[in-house]
Amino acid sequence: MKRTTIMVDEELLYDLQQIAQQQGESTSSVIREALASYVTSRHELEPPENPLLALIGLGSSDEAMDLADGGDEKLLRSGVDPTYGWSVDRDSNR
């Protein structure tokens, strides 16, 4: 937790202290609970924007592109040795 200082009307502070006393809690605890409730209700009304949504459309292109063009089959045939398996450099594993 981080300490902060706020200005509160005397009447509001009195009410908070009364609630804290009734619940057997500290005034700080009641204020934290009230702030958490406020922030939660604000997020329900206006959810915070997810920064990952900014990634949508970054790689968009005017032309459709087929990524499964069969090139992977050619790559596999040239890169997989029947005896030694996959190798980036075929001679490094022998």
Jmol script that loads the backbone (N, CA, C; Angstrom):
load data "model"
ATOM      1  N   MET A   1       0.833  -1.169   0.000  1.00  0.00           N
ATOM      2  CA  MET A   1       0.000   0.000   0.000  1.00  0.00           C
ATOM      3  C   MET A   1       0.879   1.235   0.000  1.00  0.00           C
ATOM      4  N   LYS A   2       0.312   2.308  -0.505  1.00  0.00           N
ATOM      5  CA  LYS A   2       1.026   3.571  -0.549  1.00  0.00           C
ATOM      6  C   LYS A   2       0.244   4.619   0.230  1.00  0.00           C
ATOM      7  N   ARG A   3       0.935   5.419   0.991  1.00  0.00           N
ATOM      8  CA  ARG A   3       0.307   6.453   1.811  1.00  0.00           C
ATOM      9  C   ARG A   3      -0.012   7.667   0.939  1.00  0.00           C
ATOM     10  N   THR A   4      -1.175   8.282   1.188  1.00  0.00           N
ATOM     11  CA  THR A   4      -1.561   9.511   0.506  1.00  0.00           C
ATOM     12  C   THR A   4      -2.338  10.389   1.480  1.00  0.00           C
ATOM     13  N   THR A   5      -2.467  11.644   1.142  1.00  0.00           N
ATOM     14  CA  THR A   5      -3.208  12.586   1.976  1.00  0.00           C
ATOM     15  C   THR A   5      -4.343  13.166   1.153  1.00  0.00           C
ATOM     16  N   ILE A   6      -5.540  13.234   1.745  1.00  0.00           N
ATOM     17  CA  ILE A   6      -6.690  13.814   1.050  1.00  0.00           C
ATOM     18  C   ILE A   6      -7.355  14.849   1.955  1.00  0.00           C
ATOM     19  N   MET A   7      -8.063  15.766   1.341  1.00  0.00           N
ATOM     20  CA  MET A   7      -8.851  16.762   2.069  1.00  0.00           C
ATOM     21  C   MET A   7     -10.298  16.283   2.053  1.00  0.00           C
ATOM     22  N   VAL A   8     -10.939  16.258   3.233  1.00  0.00           N
ATOM     23  CA  VAL A   8     -12.310  15.763   3.368  1.00  0.00           C
ATOM     24  C   VAL A   8     -13.109  16.770   4.189  1.00  0.00           C
ATOM     25  N   ASP A   9     -14.343  17.011   3.770  1.00  0.00           N
ATOM     26  CA  ASP A   9     -15.234  17.859   4.573  1.00  0.00           C
ATOM     27  C   ASP A   9     -15.381  17.257   5.965  1.00  0.00           C
ATOM     28  N   GLU A  10     -15.517  18.112   6.951  1.00  0.00           N
ATOM     29  CA  GLU A  10     -15.622  17.641   8.336  1.00  0.00           C
ATOM     30  C   GLU A  10     -16.817  16.718   8.539  1.00  0.00           C
ATOM     31  N   GLU A  11     -17.935  17.042   7.900  1.00  0.00           N
ATOM     32  CA  GLU A  11     -19.138  16.208   8.053  1.00  0.00           C
ATOM     33  C   GLU A  11     -18.915  14.814   7.471  1.00  0.00           C
ATOM     34  N   LEU A  12     -18.277  14.769   6.309  1.00  0.00           N
ATOM     35  CA  LEU A  12     -18.001  13.484   5.681  1.00  0.00           C
ATOM     36  C   LEU A  12     -17.028  12.674   6.538  1.00  0.00           C
ATOM     37  N   LEU A  13     -16.010  13.320   7.042  1.00  0.00           N
ATOM     38  CA  LEU A  13     -15.050  12.632   7.902  1.00  0.00           C
ATOM     39  C   LEU A  13     -15.734  12.093   9.155  1.00  0.00           C
ATOM     40  N   TYR A  14     -16.623  12.883   9.735  1.00  0.00           N
ATOM     41  CA  TYR A  14     -17.359  12.435  10.917  1.00  0.00           C
ATOM     42  C   TYR A  14     -18.174  11.188  10.583  1.00  0.00           C
ATOM     43  N   ASP A  15     -18.868  11.221   9.431  1.00  0.00           N
ATOM     44  CA  ASP A  15     -19.665  10.056   9.012  1.00  0.00           C
ATOM     45  C   ASP A  15     -18.779   8.829   8.812  1.00  0.00           C
ATOM     46  N   LEU A  16     -17.629   9.020   8.198  1.00  0.00           N
ATOM     47  CA  LEU A  16     -16.703   7.908   7.981  1.00  0.00           C
ATOM     48  C   LEU A  16     -16.209   7.338   9.309  1.00  0.00           C
ATOM     49  N   GLN A  17     -15.920   8.212  10.245  1.00  0.00           N
ATOM     50  CA  GLN A  17     -15.463   7.762  11.563  1.00  0.00           C
ATOM     51  C   GLN A  17     -16.558   6.995  12.298  1.00  0.00           C
ATOM     52  N   GLN A  18     -17.805   7.428  12.150  1.00  0.00           N
ATOM     53  CA  GLN A  18     -18.926   6.734  12.784  1.00  0.00           C
ATOM     54  C   GLN A  18     -19.103   5.336  12.188  1.00  0.00           C
ATOM     55  N   ILE A  19     -19.006   5.248  10.866  1.00  0.00           N
ATOM     56  CA  ILE A  19     -19.118   3.944  10.195  1.00  0.00           C
ATOM     57  C   ILE A  19     -17.992   3.025  10.668  1.00  0.00           C
ATOM     58  N   ALA A  20     -16.781   3.560  10.728  1.00  0.00           N
ATOM     59  CA  ALA A  20     -15.627   2.767  11.164  1.00  0.00           C
ATOM     60  C   ALA A  20     -15.830   2.253  12.586  1.00  0.00           C
ATOM     61  N   GLN A  21     -16.328   3.108  13.461  1.00  0.00           N
ATOM     62  CA  GLN A  21     -16.549   2.709  14.852  1.00  0.00           C
ATOM     63  C   GLN A  21     -17.617   1.621  14.939  1.00  0.00           C
ATOM     64  N   GLN A  22     -18.693   1.763  14.165  1.00  0.00           N
ATOM     65  CA  GLN A  22     -19.774   0.766  14.174  1.00  0.00           C
ATOM     66  C   GLN A  22     -19.280  -0.592  13.676  1.00  0.00           C
ATOM     67  N   GLN A  23     -18.384  -0.563  12.686  1.00  0.00           N
ATOM     68  CA  GLN A  23     -17.886  -1.810  12.098  1.00  0.00           C
ATOM     69  C   GLN A  23     -16.654  -2.347  12.827  1.00  0.00           C
ATOM     70  N   GLY A  24     -16.132  -1.581  13.763  1.00  0.00           N
ATOM     71  CA  GLY A  24     -14.933  -2.008  14.479  1.00  0.00           C
ATOM     72  C   GLY A  24     -13.696  -1.989  13.601  1.00  0.00           C
ATOM     73  N   GLU A  25     -13.667  -1.067  12.670  1.00  0.00           N
ATOM     74  CA  GLU A  25     -12.535  -0.940  11.745  1.00  0.00           C
ATOM     75  C   GLU A  25     -11.916   0.439  11.885  1.00  0.00           C
ATOM     76  N   SER A  26     -10.779   0.615  11.233  1.00  0.00           N
ATOM     77  CA  SER A  26     -10.151   1.936  11.221  1.00  0.00           C
ATOM     78  C   SER A  26     -10.835   2.814  10.176  1.00  0.00           C
ATOM     79  N   THR A  27     -10.726   4.121  10.376  1.00  0.00           N
ATOM     80  CA  THR A  27     -11.279   5.061   9.394  1.00  0.00           C
ATOM     81  C   THR A  27     -10.593   4.853   8.044  1.00  0.00           C
ATOM     82  N   SER A  28      -9.292   4.601   8.065  1.00  0.00           N
ATOM     83  CA  SER A  28      -8.548   4.359   6.819  1.00  0.00           C
ATOM     84  C   SER A  28      -9.104   3.161   6.065  1.00  0.00           C
ATOM     85  N   SER A  29      -9.435   2.109   6.795  1.00  0.00           N
ATOM     86  CA  SER A  29      -9.989   0.906   6.173  1.00  0.00           C
ATOM     87  C   SER A  29     -11.328   1.199   5.503  1.00  0.00           C
ATOM     88  N   VAL A  30     -12.168   1.980   6.174  1.00  0.00           N
ATOM     89  CA  VAL A  30     -13.476   2.338   5.608  1.00  0.00           C
ATOM     90  C   VAL A  30     -13.290   3.196   4.359  1.00  0.00           C
ATOM     91  N   ILE A  31     -12.342   4.126   4.393  1.00  0.00           N
ATOM     92  CA  ILE A  31     -12.077   4.976   3.224  1.00  0.00           C
ATOM     93  C   ILE A  31     -11.562   4.135   2.063  1.00  0.00           C
ATOM     94  N   ARG A  32     -10.643   3.195   2.333  1.00  0.00           N
ATOM     95  CA  ARG A  32     -10.135   2.316   1.262  1.00  0.00           C
ATOM     96  C   ARG A  32     -11.266   1.513   0.641  1.00  0.00           C
ATOM     97  N   GLU A  33     -12.145   0.970   1.483  1.00  0.00           N
ATOM     98  CA  GLU A  33     -13.286   0.190   0.993  1.00  0.00           C
ATOM     99  C   GLU A  33     -14.204   1.054   0.129  1.00  0.00           C
ATOM    100  N   ALA A  34     -14.452   2.288   0.569  1.00  0.00           N
ATOM    101  CA  ALA A  34     -15.317   3.198  -0.194  1.00  0.00           C
ATOM    102  C   ALA A  34     -14.683   3.554  -1.539  1.00  0.00           C
ATOM    103  N   LEU A  35     -13.380   3.815  -1.531  1.00  0.00           N
ATOM    104  CA  LEU A  35     -12.688   4.140  -2.786  1.00  0.00           C
ATOM    105  C   LEU A  35     -12.694   2.953  -3.747  1.00  0.00           C
ATOM    106  N   ALA A  36     -12.458   1.762  -3.230  1.00  0.00           N
ATOM    107  CA  ALA A  36     -12.470   0.563  -4.078  1.00  0.00           C
ATOM    108  C   ALA A  36     -13.849   0.354  -4.689  1.00  0.00           C
ATOM    109  N   SER A  37     -14.890   0.567  -3.897  1.00  0.00           N
ATOM    110  CA  SER A  37     -16.258   0.424  -4.395  1.00  0.00           C
ATOM    111  C   SER A  37     -16.544   1.455  -5.483  1.00  0.00           C
ATOM    112  N   TYR A  38     -16.082   2.679  -5.278  1.00  0.00           N
ATOM    113  CA  TYR A  38     -16.278   3.743  -6.264  1.00  0.00           C
ATOM    114  C   TYR A  38     -15.579   3.406  -7.581  1.00  0.00           C
ATOM    115  N   VAL A  39     -14.332   2.983  -7.493  1.00  0.00           N
ATOM    116  CA  VAL A  39     -13.567   2.658  -8.705  1.00  0.00           C
ATOM    117  C   VAL A  39     -14.209   1.485  -9.442  1.00  0.00           C
ATOM    118  N   THR A  40     -14.660   0.475  -8.712  1.00  0.00           N
ATOM    119  CA  THR A  40     -15.317  -0.681  -9.330  1.00  0.00           C
ATOM    120  C   THR A  40     -16.578  -0.260 -10.069  1.00  0.00           C
ATOM    121  N   SER A  41     -17.384   0.589  -9.450  1.00  0.00           N
ATOM    122  CA  SER A  41     -18.623   1.027 -10.108  1.00  0.00           C
ATOM    123  C   SER A  41     -18.318   1.881 -11.331  1.00  0.00           C
ATOM    124  N   ARG A  42     -17.257   2.681 -11.283  1.00  0.00           N
ATOM    125  CA  ARG A  42     -16.866   3.482 -12.453  1.00  0.00           C
ATOM    126  C   ARG A  42     -16.414   2.582 -13.601  1.00  0.00           C
ATOM    127  N   HIS A  43     -15.674   1.534 -13.277  1.00  0.00           N
ATOM    128  CA  HIS A  43     -15.209   0.605 -14.310  1.00  0.00           C
ATOM    129  C   HIS A  43     -16.377  -0.142 -14.941  1.00  0.00           C
ATOM    130  N   GLU A  44     -17.424  -0.406 -14.167  1.00  0.00           N
ATOM    131  CA  GLU A  44     -18.601  -1.068 -14.728  1.00  0.00           C
ATOM    132  C   GLU A  44     -19.317  -0.145 -15.704  1.00  0.00           C
ATOM    133  N   LEU A  45     -19.374   1.149 -15.386  1.00  0.00           N
ATOM    134  CA  LEU A  45     -20.014   2.122 -16.272  1.00  0.00           C
ATOM    135  C   LEU A  45     -19.154   2.421 -17.491  1.00  0.00           C
ATOM    136  N   GLU A  46     -17.868   2.580 -17.268  1.00  0.00           N
ATOM    137  CA  GLU A  46     -16.917   2.925 -18.318  1.00  0.00           C
ATOM    138  C   GLU A  46     -15.676   2.061 -18.166  1.00  0.00           C
ATOM    139  N   PRO A  47     -15.673   0.863 -18.753  1.00  0.00           N
ATOM    140  CA  PRO A  47     -14.512  -0.022 -18.582  1.00  0.00           C
ATOM    141  C   PRO A  47     -13.237   0.645 -19.102  1.00  0.00           C
ATOM    142  N   PRO A  48     -12.121   0.458 -18.401  1.00  0.00           N
ATOM    143  CA  PRO A  48     -10.861   1.028 -18.881  1.00  0.00           C
ATOM    144  C   PRO A  48     -10.465   0.361 -20.194  1.00  0.00           C
ATOM    145  N   GLU A  49      -9.859   1.136 -21.067  1.00  0.00           N
ATOM    146  CA  GLU A  49      -9.480   0.602 -22.373  1.00  0.00           C
ATOM    147  C   GLU A  49      -8.307  -0.356 -22.227  1.00  0.00           C
ATOM    148  N   ASN A  50      -8.421  -1.483 -22.892  1.00  0.00           N
ATOM    149  CA  ASN A  50      -7.355  -2.474 -22.894  1.00  0.00           C
ATOM    150  C   ASN A  50      -6.287  -2.013 -23.883  1.00  0.00           C
ATOM    151  N   PRO A  51      -5.040  -1.801 -23.457  1.00  0.00           N
ATOM    152  CA  PRO A  51      -4.007  -1.322 -24.373  1.00  0.00           C
ATOM    153  C   PRO A  51      -3.712  -2.295 -25.511  1.00  0.00           C
ATOM    154  N   LEU A  52      -4.043  -3.572 -25.331  1.00  0.00           N
ATOM    155  CA  LEU A  52      -3.800  -4.547 -26.397  1.00  0.00           C
ATOM    156  C   LEU A  52      -4.729  -4.327 -27.589  1.00  0.00           C
ATOM    157  N   LEU A  53      -5.874  -3.660 -27.358  1.00  0.00           N
ATOM    158  CA  LEU A  53      -6.791  -3.404 -28.464  1.00  0.00           C
ATOM    159  C   LEU A  53      -6.171  -2.476 -29.508  1.00  0.00           C
ATOM    160  N   ALA A  54      -5.162  -1.707 -29.128  1.00  0.00           N
ATOM    161  CA  ALA A  54      -4.486  -0.821 -30.068  1.00  0.00           C
ATOM    162  C   ALA A  54      -3.719  -1.611 -31.126  1.00  0.00           C
ATOM    163  N   LEU A  55      -3.473  -2.893 -30.879  1.00  0.00           N
ATOM    164  CA  LEU A  55      -2.742  -3.727 -31.837  1.00  0.00           C
ATOM    165  C   LEU A  55      -3.614  -4.174 -33.007  1.00  0.00           C
ATOM    166  N   ILE A  56      -4.929  -4.082 -32.844  1.00  0.00           N
ATOM    167  CA  ILE A  56      -5.839  -4.535 -33.902  1.00  0.00           C
ATOM    168  C   ILE A  56      -5.619  -3.693 -35.148  1.00  0.00           C
ATOM    169  N   GLY A  57      -5.404  -4.351 -36.253  1.00  0.00           N
ATOM    170  CA  GLY A  57      -5.250  -3.673 -37.527  1.00  0.00           C
ATOM    171  C   GLY A  57      -3.834  -3.228 -37.843  1.00  0.00           C
ATOM    172  N   LEU A  58      -2.887  -3.439 -36.946  1.00  0.00           N
ATOM    173  CA  LEU A  58      -1.516  -3.014 -37.217  1.00  0.00           C
ATOM    174  C   LEU A  58      -0.921  -3.723 -38.427  1.00  0.00           C
ATOM    175  N   GLY A  59      -1.258  -4.970 -38.607  1.00  0.00           N
ATOM    176  CA  GLY A  59      -0.699  -5.728 -39.719  1.00  0.00           C
ATOM    177  C   GLY A  59      -1.658  -5.879 -40.883  1.00  0.00           C
ATOM    178  N   SER A  60      -2.668  -5.031 -40.939  1.00  0.00           N
ATOM    179  CA  SER A  60      -3.669  -5.195 -41.997  1.00  0.00           C
ATOM    180  C   SER A  60      -3.080  -4.829 -43.353  1.00  0.00           C
ATOM    181  N   SER A  61      -3.631  -5.437 -44.365  1.00  0.00           N
ATOM    182  CA  SER A  61      -3.164  -5.243 -45.726  1.00  0.00           C
ATOM    183  C   SER A  61      -4.372  -5.119 -46.638  1.00  0.00           C
ATOM    184  N   ASP A  62      -4.210  -4.407 -47.735  1.00  0.00           N
ATOM    185  CA  ASP A  62      -5.308  -4.276 -48.688  1.00  0.00           C
ATOM    186  C   ASP A  62      -5.581  -5.584 -49.411  1.00  0.00           C
ATOM    187  N   GLU A  63      -4.540  -6.373 -49.595  1.00  0.00           N
ATOM    188  CA  GLU A  63      -4.694  -7.630 -50.324  1.00  0.00           C
ATOM    189  C   GLU A  63      -4.738  -8.805 -49.355  1.00  0.00           C
ATOM    190  N   ALA A  64      -5.626  -9.739 -49.651  1.00  0.00           N
ATOM    191  CA  ALA A  64      -5.674 -10.960 -48.844  1.00  0.00           C
ATOM    192  C   ALA A  64      -4.451 -11.806 -49.175  1.00  0.00           C
ATOM    193  N   MET A  65      -3.907 -12.488 -48.185  1.00  0.00           N
ATOM    194  CA  MET A  65      -2.716 -13.282 -48.416  1.00  0.00           C
ATOM    195  C   MET A  65      -2.936 -14.678 -47.844  1.00  0.00           C
ATOM    196  N   ASP A  66      -2.659 -15.685 -48.646  1.00  0.00           N
ATOM    197  CA  ASP A  66      -2.786 -17.067 -48.203  1.00  0.00           C
ATOM    198  C   ASP A  66      -1.459 -17.493 -47.597  1.00  0.00           C
ATOM    199  N   LEU A  67      -1.463 -17.671 -46.294  1.00  0.00           N
ATOM    200  CA  LEU A  67      -0.225 -18.054 -45.621  1.00  0.00           C
ATOM    201  C   LEU A  67       0.097 -19.529 -45.794  1.00  0.00           C
ATOM    202  N   ALA A  68      -0.888 -20.321 -46.149  1.00  0.00           N
ATOM    203  CA  ALA A  68      -0.684 -21.755 -46.349  1.00  0.00           C
ATOM    204  C   ALA A  68      -0.498 -22.018 -47.839  1.00  0.00           C
ATOM    205  N   ASP A  69       0.594 -21.506 -48.395  1.00  0.00           N
ATOM    206  CA  ASP A  69       0.819 -21.625 -49.835  1.00  0.00           C
ATOM    207  C   ASP A  69       1.607 -22.867 -50.219  1.00  0.00           C
ATOM    208  N   GLY A  70       1.894 -23.734 -49.270  1.00  0.00           N
ATOM    209  CA  GLY A  70       2.624 -24.958 -49.575  1.00  0.00           C
ATOM    210  C   GLY A  70       4.121 -24.814 -49.401  1.00  0.00           C
ATOM    211  N   GLY A  71       4.598 -23.626 -49.104  1.00  0.00           N
ATOM    212  CA  GLY A  71       6.026 -23.406 -48.914  1.00  0.00           C
ATOM    213  C   GLY A  71       6.576 -24.146 -47.715  1.00  0.00           C
ATOM    214  N   ASP A  72       5.722 -24.383 -46.737  1.00  0.00           N
ATOM    215  CA  ASP A  72       6.176 -25.093 -45.544  1.00  0.00           C
ATOM    216  C   ASP A  72       6.531 -26.540 -45.871  1.00  0.00           C
ATOM    217  N   GLU A  73       5.821 -27.137 -46.815  1.00  0.00           N
ATOM    218  CA  GLU A  73       6.113 -28.520 -47.204  1.00  0.00           C
ATOM    219  C   GLU A  73       7.502 -28.604 -47.832  1.00  0.00           C
ATOM    220  N   LYS A  74       7.826 -27.651 -48.701  1.00  0.00           N
ATOM    221  CA  LYS A  74       9.139 -27.617 -49.338  1.00  0.00           C
ATOM    222  C   LYS A  74      10.227 -27.417 -48.281  1.00  0.00           C
ATOM    223  N   LEU A  75       9.975 -26.538 -47.335  1.00  0.00           N
ATOM    224  CA  LEU A  75      10.928 -26.287 -46.266  1.00  0.00           C
ATOM    225  C   LEU A  75      11.151 -27.541 -45.429  1.00  0.00           C
ATOM    226  N   LEU A  76      10.080 -28.237 -45.100  1.00  0.00           N
ATOM    227  CA  LEU A  76      10.207 -29.459 -44.318  1.00  0.00           C
ATOM    228  C   LEU A  76      10.987 -30.532 -45.064  1.00  0.00           C
ATOM    229  N   ARG A  77      10.730 -30.666 -46.350  1.00  0.00           N
ATOM    230  CA  ARG A  77      11.444 -31.679 -47.142  1.00  0.00           C
ATOM    231  C   ARG A  77      12.935 -31.395 -47.183  1.00  0.00           C
ATOM    232  N   SER A  78      13.307 -30.123 -47.274  1.00  0.00           N
ATOM    233  CA  SER A  78      14.729 -29.794 -47.366  1.00  0.00           C
ATOM    234  C   SER A  78      15.394 -29.720 -45.988  1.00  0.00           C
ATOM    235  N   GLY A  79      14.617 -29.546 -44.930  1.00  0.00           N
ATOM    236  CA  GLY A  79      15.201 -29.346 -43.608  1.00  0.00           C
ATOM    237  C   GLY A  79      15.139 -30.536 -42.683  1.00  0.00           C
ATOM    238  N   VAL A  80      14.390 -31.583 -43.023  1.00  0.00           N
ATOM    239  CA  VAL A  80      14.267 -32.734 -42.134  1.00  0.00           C
ATOM    240  C   VAL A  80      15.035 -33.901 -42.723  1.00  0.00           C
ATOM    241  N   ASP A  81      16.012 -34.351 -41.992  1.00  0.00           N
ATOM    242  CA  ASP A  81      16.796 -35.503 -42.406  1.00  0.00           C
ATOM    243  C   ASP A  81      16.106 -36.750 -41.865  1.00  0.00           C
ATOM    244  N   PRO A  82      15.908 -37.779 -42.693  1.00  0.00           N
ATOM    245  CA  PRO A  82      15.207 -38.969 -42.230  1.00  0.00           C
ATOM    246  C   PRO A  82      15.894 -39.642 -41.038  1.00  0.00           C
ATOM    247  N   THR A  83      17.209 -39.505 -40.935  1.00  0.00           N
ATOM    248  CA  THR A  83      17.950 -40.145 -39.851  1.00  0.00           C
ATOM    249  C   THR A  83      18.106 -39.244 -38.632  1.00  0.00           C
ATOM    250  N   TYR A  84      18.457 -37.969 -38.874  1.00  0.00           N
ATOM    251  CA  TYR A  84      18.800 -37.066 -37.777  1.00  0.00           C
ATOM    252  C   TYR A  84      17.670 -36.119 -37.377  1.00  0.00           C
ATOM    253  N   GLY A  85      16.630 -36.015 -38.139  1.00  0.00           N
ATOM    254  CA  GLY A  85      15.512 -35.123 -37.826  1.00  0.00           C
ATOM    255  C   GLY A  85      15.760 -33.698 -38.276  1.00  0.00           C
ATOM    256  N   TRP A  86      15.074 -32.774 -37.628  1.00  0.00           N
ATOM    257  CA  TRP A  86      15.126 -31.363 -38.021  1.00  0.00           C
ATOM    258  C   TRP A  86      16.449 -30.743 -37.602  1.00  0.00           C
ATOM    259  N   SER A  87      17.011 -29.932 -38.482  1.00  0.00           N
ATOM    260  CA  SER A  87      18.240 -29.224 -38.168  1.00  0.00           C
ATOM    261  C   SER A  87      18.290 -27.944 -38.976  1.00  0.00           C
ATOM    262  N   VAL A  88      18.614 -26.833 -38.314  1.00  0.00           N
ATOM    263  CA  VAL A  88      18.770 -25.576 -39.036  1.00  0.00           C
ATOM    264  C   VAL A  88      20.003 -25.667 -39.916  1.00  0.00           C
ATOM    265  N   ASP A  89      21.077 -26.190 -39.345  1.00  0.00           N
ATOM    266  CA  ASP A  89      22.300 -26.430 -40.100  1.00  0.00           C
ATOM    267  C   ASP A  89      22.496 -27.942 -40.104  1.00  0.00           C
ATOM    268  N   ARG A  90      22.307 -28.564 -41.247  1.00  0.00           N
ATOM    269  CA  ARG A  90      22.262 -30.026 -41.326  1.00  0.00           C
ATOM    270  C   ARG A  90      23.547 -30.678 -40.832  1.00  0.00           C
ATOM    271  N   ASP A  91      24.679 -30.013 -40.972  1.00  0.00           N
ATOM    272  CA  ASP A  91      25.945 -30.624 -40.577  1.00  0.00           C
ATOM    273  C   ASP A  91      26.254 -30.428 -39.089  1.00  0.00           C
ATOM    274  N   SER A  92      25.563 -29.540 -38.410  1.00  0.00           N
ATOM    275  CA  SER A  92      25.917 -29.241 -37.019  1.00  0.00           C
ATOM    276  C   SER A  92      25.536 -30.365 -36.066  1.00  0.00           C
ATOM    277  N   ASN A  93      24.599 -31.236 -36.433  1.00  0.00           N
ATOM    278  CA  ASN A  93      24.158 -32.314 -35.541  1.00  0.00           C
ATOM    279  C   ASN A  93      24.851 -33.637 -35.818  1.00  0.00           C
ATOM    280  N   ARG A  94      25.713 -33.687 -36.757  1.00  0.00           N
ATOM    281  CA  ARG A  94      26.351 -34.966 -37.104  1.00  0.00           C
ATOM    282  C   ARG A  94      27.681 -35.115 -36.460  1.00  0.00           C
TER     283      ARG A  94
END
end "model"
wireframe off; spacefill off
backbone 0.3
color backbone group
